Amino acid sequence: MQQPITGFHLDAENHWVADLACGHKQHMRHDPPWMERPWILTEEGRRSRLGVELECKRCDETGRAVAEAVRAALAAAARDAYEEGGLSGLCAEGRWDLALDAMRAVDLTPAIRRALGQEPQKG
């Protein structure tokens, strides 16, 4: 996920780190011949990069975790409703309707919060 650079700071080892709009950080090392970033060495160079977007791998990981949590919550709601409909004697079409309604009604907030690490996992 692309995120703009909002600032820079030095880490504990005096390496420059880009502050991203999402709140994540990325090291910006000038380490020739592997990394060529001479602009990081000057205030003017760093200022010229403000607003430039970088690929934030942590945002990508978070997005995948949220997507998987949502997928699992919807699948569980559908499966539970489908089984409940079968126990209630509904035909296959009625069971699918019940499952679809359950997916529409499920509160995804707890699953998303768990995926984001904002709520403890429930066993």
Rosetta blueprint (number, residue, H / E / L):
1 M L
2 Q E
3 Q E
4 P E
5 I E
6 T E
7 G E
8 F E
9 H E
10 L E
11 D L
12 A L
13 E L
14 N L
15 H L
16 W E
17 V E
18 A E
19 D E
20 L E
21 A L
22 C L
23 G L
24 H L
25 K E
26 Q E
27 H E
28 M L
29 R L
30 H L
31 D E
32 P L
33 P L
34 W L
35 M E
36 E L
37 R L
38 P H
39 W H
40 I H
41 L H
42 T L
43 E H
44 E H
45 G H
46 R H
47 R H
48 S H
49 R L
50 L L
51 G L
52 V L
53 E E
54 L E
55 E E
56 C L
57 K H
58 R H
59 C H
60 D H
61 E H
62 T H
63 G H
64 R H
65 A H
66 V H
67 A H
68 E H
69 A H
70 V H
71 R H
72 A H
73 A H
74 L H
75 A H
76 A H
77 A H
78 A H
79 R H
80 D H
81 A H
82 Y H
83 E H
84 E H
85 G H
86 G H
87 L H
88 S L
89 G L
90 L L
91 C L
92 A H
93 E H
94 G H
95 R H
96 W H
97 D H
98 L H
99 A H
100 L H
101 D H
102 A H
103 M H
104 R H
105 A H
106 V L
107 D L
108 L L
109 T H
110 P H
111 A H
112 I H
113 R H
114 R H
115 A H
116 L L
117 G L
118 Q L
119 E L
120 P L
121 Q L
122 K L
123 G L
